[in-house]
Amino acid sequence: MIPNKSYKRVFIGIVLLLIVCFITNISLGSVFIPWLDTLSSLVNGPVDKESWRHIIVDYRLPKAITAIIVGSGLGVSGLLMQTLFRNPLAGPFVLGISSGATLGVAILILGSALAGGTTFIFLTSKWGLIIASSLGSILVLFAVMVVSARVRDTMAILIIGLMFGSITSAIVSVLSYFAPADQLQQYVFWEFGSLGNLSWNDLLIFSGISILGMLLSILAIKPLNTLLLGENYARSLGLNIKASRFLIIAATGLLAGSITAFAGPIAFIGLAVPHLTRQLFHTSDHKTLIPAVVLLGSIIMLVCDSIAQLPTSEYTLPINAITSLIGAPVVIWLLVRKRKMLF
């Protein structure tokens, strides 16, 4: 547990650790690039090999920035959902947003062979997958928002979100059963998740959507702190529950939906990072938790990506597998050591 007076020093330490992880992530890969050359390339200085600058600027730097956006976005959206539902098992995809995105991609990949030829190639291109994933998540998010405006019980929204997820998973299973092997393989590869498929132009759009989601999350800080007291008490304090719900769900939808669309479904981060942050800071104040989750989520995602690259090897492991294999044991150890769940 960290005393309140030490928060400033801890934040400075976490920021420095983030910078170290960021530079290390850029240095590692199939070709190792020394730290000094990495730093020099980032400030447009001289490097020993000009090819290193090309590798860093065009490939590794966008991937590292993507990792930061994904880690921070999933961490914050997971925190929002855990607070809204007061459920430690809630994550960014509990509302069925990820399932909707998955359904959109499944319909596109597993059903687009009927279009044939050039149309099939266009539909299953990078932007075709992004658009399909976005549409699927938007439709599910819209449905959840309509429901949230009609029901008073927040837990009912959670159950309805889980039901949306079950329905979409069933449809995906049927599509997978009848899909040809090559299309099924393409769909499975998308489900692995990837941080390295975005160009600078793609990253500009992705970061813009994520920043909007972050701004909505910041606006939700006061409602989130009030909801910790319970809905009835929050209502007695004058909090508009439905408006607060709408704001929190919209922020989560923008963050989780855009991440799934641009990077695929990434597991573990959104569920575990908020718990790790609470264990470290021992506070429920979202003024502290949100920036801390942004930093820790970014660090964990950079570390997982560095491991997934298998440094000095030509192989790259699925990022989804690494986030769970590395992160889950850490959370188990931390909770066993603390002996209780903080919430």
Buried (B, 14 or more C-beta within 10 A) or exposed (E): EBEEEEBEEBBEEBEEBBEEBBBBBBBBBEBEBEEEBBBBBBEEEEBEEEEBBEBBBEBBBBBBBBBBBBBBBBBBBBBBBBBBBBBBEBBBBBBBBBBBBBBBBBBBBBBBBEBEEEEBEEBBEEEBBBBBBBBBBBBBBEBBBEBBEEBEEBEEBBEBBBEBBEBBBEBBEEBBEEBEEEBBEBBEEBBBBBBBBBEEEBBEBBBEBBEBBBEBBBEBBEBBBBBBEEBEEBEEEEBEBEEBBBBBBBBBBBBBBBBBBBBBBBBBBBBBBBBBBBBBBBBBEBEBBBBBBBBBBBBBBBBBBBBBBBEEEEEBBBBBBBBBBBBBEEBEEBBEEBEEEBE
